[in-house]
Structures are given as C-alpha cells and as structure tokens.
Amino acid sequence: MGLFNWRKHVNSHQALGFVSYSSVMRHRLYRYYDKQQWANAFLDGKLRFRSLSFFRDYEDEQVRGDKNEGKMIFSPEGGLVLNNQTQGYTSTVPWSFTATVHLEEIFVFCLSRSFTQELRERFNAVACVEIFNIKAFCARLESALPAIATFPGKPGRTRLGQTVEYYEGPDGCNPTWACPDMIAALKFKTFAWQDEYRLVFSLTNALAFENAQYALVRNGSAQQPKPAEHRHYDLNAGNLRDICRIYEFERQTEGGSAPAHC
C-alpha cells in the first residue's frame, strides 16, 4: 500500500483540514485505535464486540464509557407527575422513569462517521482504520455471525449497522422506550462529537419490541459497576484489506499535528 501524506492532501484541497475532509467522505467509516496491534487485527477481520454493560461501567471521563448506555431516561424538570386513579389525586416526585435494555445480551462495535483531529486526540489514537465500502463490510460481518444473531430494525429490514441518534436530555418522552433496538443506538447529545455509527447484534431476543426493564428511579441514585455482566464476542470476518485501509499517526510536533500515513 502506497504512502499517503495527509497534510499534502489537505493543502491540495485548499487547506480545509480534517473536518472538511470528513464532510467529503461521509460515506466512509472510521475506527480509532490507541494501539497499533488492534488496528492491524482489524484489517485481518478480527473484531471484538463488547456488551453494552461493559461501556456502561467503563471509566474514562465519558469518552468511550457512558453510564447511561442502553438506557432511555424520562426525568422532566420539577419531577415526575404521578396520577393515583384509585384515590383520585396527583403528586410530583423527584424520580425518573427509565427503560433499560438487557445490556449484557446486546453486543456493539463502535465506529465513527468522521475523520477529525478532535476524534484522534480524544481517543488518543495512534492509528485509524478507514472503511471505504460500508455495504460490503457490514455484509461480511453479518455472514460471519451465527445464524441465530438478530439485528435492529423492522421485521424483514433488520441490519447490523446503525447510525447513533443523539437527544437533548432526559426531559422528553417518546415511543422509543418500547424499542430496545433503538435504545441500543441512542445517546445523550453530549456525545454527539463522536458522530458514531454502531454495529449492533444479539444472540437472544434482547432487541425485541418491549423487551426492556422499566423502573421508577429516585433522582441522584448511583449504580455500582457489575463486572459479571461484562461480555464480549470475538468475530473473525476474514481479510478486510480490500475494503479498508489504515492511517498511522505520528507524534505531535511543536507546530501542531504531524501528518498521517497510509
């Protein structure tokens, strides 16, 4: 594979930079790695999917980890209004309504739709794999999974790949609470900088309609990590070098970022 000089390429496009290049390449996906060996393994088709419960408990100042992973929260300002139809009264309590999927049964592999300096820095990346044929990539992964694997989507239109949707906060309620497959690709807007595209599957019925856990939770309640729920699935999709390529990042220079090479 030939050498790719990132900075020269940017200059030839009116020095628009990482973000502008990303806007041109919207039909590509990217995976950032802080270790070169995992980027190389990706090209060999070796991908490790993690359960949503792993990311719920991952502690890294909410970069990869998200304490609300796999959960939709309805927590209106001022409290939750409860109507007691039996006794005929209404009360407001400092609680939230939550819909939580079966996190240990849903596996995800996280990618981004953007190739930017911010993502490189926040993920502390030394390499980034670019997927330039998304359709072929997803098809190969789906075919490498067991026949019992289920994917998000309407019956007859399910698929492995999902664009993550970001919502403002926990003060709005919508029908998503009944759809675990949608909740699995839903995050607060504070994570929108990731511009995430997520590969999602389950080996159970965890993505089925209304198959979630519903609860009233007191505001401010903290949940302890549950390592026993952390699971992974190692997928081998075969050589992916014909539809992917790798960018290797050099160390930072005094004048800013060094170029990336492919």
C-alpha positions in Angstrom: 0.0 0.0 0.0 1.4 3.3 -1.0 2.4 6.2 1.3 -0.3 8.8 1.9 0.7 12.2 3.0 -2.2 13.7 4.8 -1.0 17.3 5.1 -0.2 17.5 1.4 -3.6 16.1 0.6 -5.3 18.7 2.7 -3.3 21.5 1.1 -4.3 20.4 -2.3 -7.9 20.8 -1.2 -7.5 24.5 -0.2 -6.2 23.6 3.3 -9.6 22.8 4.6 -8.4 20.5 7.3 -9.6 17.3 9.0 -13.2 18.3 9.4 -13.7 19.5 5.9 -12.2 16.3 4.5 -14.6 14.4 6.7 -17.6 16.2 5.2 -16.4 15.0 1.8 -16.0 11.4 3.0 -19.4 10.9 4.7 -19.9 7.5 3.1 -16.9 6.1 4.9 -16.5 4.8 8.5 -13.5 5.1 10.9 -12.2 3.2 13.8 -9.6 4.9 16.1 -7.1 2.8 18.0 -4.7 3.7 20.8 -2.6 0.6 20.0 -1.3 -0.3 16.5 -1.8 -4.1 17.1 -5.5 -3.7 17.3 -5.7 -1.7 14.1 -3.7 -4.4 12.3 -6.0 -7.1 13.8 -9.0 -5.1 12.3 -7.5 -5.4 8.8 -7.3 -9.2 9.4 -11.0 -9.2 10.2 -10.7 -9.8 13.9 -13.1 -7.6 15.7 -14.1 -7.7 19.4 -17.7 -6.7 20.1 -18.4 -5.6 23.7 -21.7 -5.8 25.6 -23.5 -2.5 26.4 -22.9 -3.3 30.1 -19.1 -3.0 29.5 -19.5 0.6 28.2 -21.9 1.4 31.0 -19.2 0.7 33.6 -16.2 1.9 31.6 -14.5 4.7 33.5 -12.7 7.2 31.2 -14.4 10.5 31.9 -17.2 9.6 29.5 -15.2 9.3 26.3 -15.8 5.6 25.5 -17.8 4.9 28.6 -21.4 6.1 29.2 -23.1 5.5 32.5 -26.5 5.8 30.7 -25.6 3.3 28.0 -28.6 1.2 26.8 -31.0 3.3 28.8 -33.6 5.9 28.0 -34.5 8.3 30.8 -37.6 10.4 31.2 -36.9 13.0 34.0 -39.0 16.2 33.5 -37.9 19.4 35.2 -39.6 19.7 38.5 -40.2 16.0 39.0 -42.3 13.1 37.7 -46.0 13.6 37.9 -47.9 10.5 39.3 -51.6 10.1 39.0 -53.3 7.9 41.5 -56.5 6.9 39.8 -57.7 4.8 42.7 -57.6 7.5 45.3 -58.1 10.4 42.8 -55.0 12.5 43.5 -51.8 13.7 41.7 -48.4 14.1 43.2 -45.0 15.2 41.9 -41.9 13.2 43.0 -38.2 13.7 42.3 -38.0 10.5 40.4 -37.3 9.4 36.8 -38.8 6.8 34.5 -36.2 4.6 32.9 -36.3 2.0 30.1 -33.2 -0.2 30.2 -32.3 -2.9 27.6 -30.8 -6.2 28.6 -27.3 -4.7 28.4 -25.3 -7.9 28.9 -27.1 -9.5 25.9 -26.6 -6.8 23.3 -23.1 -6.5 21.6 -21.8 -3.4 19.9 -18.8 -2.4 17.9 -18.3 1.4 17.8 -17.1 3.4 14.7 -17.3 7.0 13.7 -18.6 8.7 10.5 -15.9 11.4 10.9 -12.2 11.6 10.4 -11.1 14.6 12.5 -8.3 15.9 14.7 -10.6 16.1 17.7 -11.5 12.4 17.5 -7.9 11.4 17.1 -6.9 13.4 20.2 -9.8 12.4 22.4 -9.4 8.7 21.6 -5.6 9.1 22.0 -5.2 7.4 18.6 -2.0 6.1 17.1 -3.9 4.7 14.1 -7.2 4.8 12.4 -8.8 2.3 10.1 -10.9 3.7 7.2 -13.7 1.6 5.8 -14.5 2.7 2.3 -17.0 0.1 1.3 -19.6 0.1 4.2 -22.1 -2.2 2.4 -19.5 -4.9 1.8 -18.1 -4.5 5.3 -21.4 -5.0 7.1 -22.4 -7.9 4.8 -19.2 -9.8 5.6 -19.7 -9.3 9.3 -23.3 -10.3 9.2 -22.4 -13.5 7.3 -19.7 -14.3 9.9 -22.1 -14.2 12.8 -24.2 -17.2 13.9 -27.5 -17.8 12.2 -29.3 -17.0 15.4 -27.9 -13.5 15.5 -30.6 -10.8 15.5 -30.2 -7.2 14.4 -32.0 -3.9 14.9 -34.8 -2.8 12.6 -38.3 -3.6 11.4 -39.1 -7.2 10.6 -37.6 -8.0 7.2 -35.5 -4.9 7.2 -33.0 -5.6 10.0 -29.4 -4.7 9.7 -26.2 -4.8 11.7 -25.1 -1.1 11.1 -26.9 1.7 12.9 -26.3 5.5 13.0 -26.4 6.6 16.6 -29.1 9.1 17.4 -28.4 11.9 19.9 -31.1 13.5 22.1 -31.0 16.7 24.2 -31.7 15.3 27.6 -34.0 13.3 29.9 -36.9 15.7 29.9 -38.7 14.4 26.8 -40.6 11.1 26.5 -41.3 9.4 23.2 -42.2 5.9 21.9 -38.5 4.8 21.8 -38.9 3.5 25.3 -40.6 0.4 23.8 -37.9 -0.3 21.2 -34.7 -1.9 22.7 -33.1 -1.9 19.2 -33.5 1.9 19.0 -32.3 2.5 22.6 -29.2 0.5 21.8 -28.2 3.2 19.4 -29.4 6.2 21.4 -27.2 8.6 23.4 -27.3 12.0 25.1 -26.3 14.9 22.8 -23.1 15.4 24.9 -21.7 12.5 23.0 -22.5 13.9 19.5 -18.9 14.8 18.9 -18.3 11.1 18.3 -20.6 11.1 15.2 -21.0 7.4 16.0 -22.0 4.6 13.7 -22.6 1.4 15.7 -22.7 -2.3 14.8 -25.3 -4.0 16.9 -26.4 -7.6 17.3 -27.8 -10.0 19.9 -27.8 -13.8 20.3 -31.0 -13.7 22.2 -34.3 -11.8 21.8 -32.9 -8.8 23.7 -33.7 -6.5 20.7 -37.3 -7.5 20.5 -40.2 -4.9 21.0 -40.8 -4.0 24.6 -38.2 -6.4 25.9 -36.7 -4.0 28.3 -36.7 -3.3 32.0 -38.9 -0.4 33.2 -38.5 1.3 36.5 -39.1 4.4 38.6 -35.8 5.6 40.0 -35.1 8.2 42.6 -33.1 11.1 41.1 -29.4 11.0 42.0 -29.3 7.3 42.5 -26.0 5.8 41.7 -25.5 2.3 40.2 -22.4 0.3 41.1 -20.4 -1.4 38.3 -21.4 -5.0 37.6 -18.3 -6.7 36.1 -20.1 -10.1 36.0 -22.3 -8.6 33.2 -19.4 -7.6 31.0 -19.2 -9.9 28.0 -17.5 -9.9 24.6 -17.8 -11.6 21.3 -14.8 -12.1 19.1 -15.7 -12.1 15.4 -13.5 -13.3 12.6 -14.7 -11.9 9.2 -11.5 -12.7 7.2 -9.2 -10.3 5.5 -10.6 -6.8 5.1 -7.8 -5.1 3.4 -9.6 -4.8 0.1 -12.3 -2.6 1.6 -10.3 -0.9 4.4 -7.0 1.0 4.8 -5.1 2.3 7.8 -3.8 5.7 8.8 -0.8 5.8 11.2 -0.4 8.9 13.2 3.0 10.3 14.1 3.7 12.0 17.4 2.6 15.6 18.0 5.0 18.2 16.8 5.7 21.7 18.2 3.8 23.2 15.3 0.8 21.0 15.8 -0.2 17.7 14.4 2.1 15.6 12.3 0.8 14.1 9.1 -0.9 10.7 8.9 0.4 8.0 6.6 -1.4 5.1 5.0 
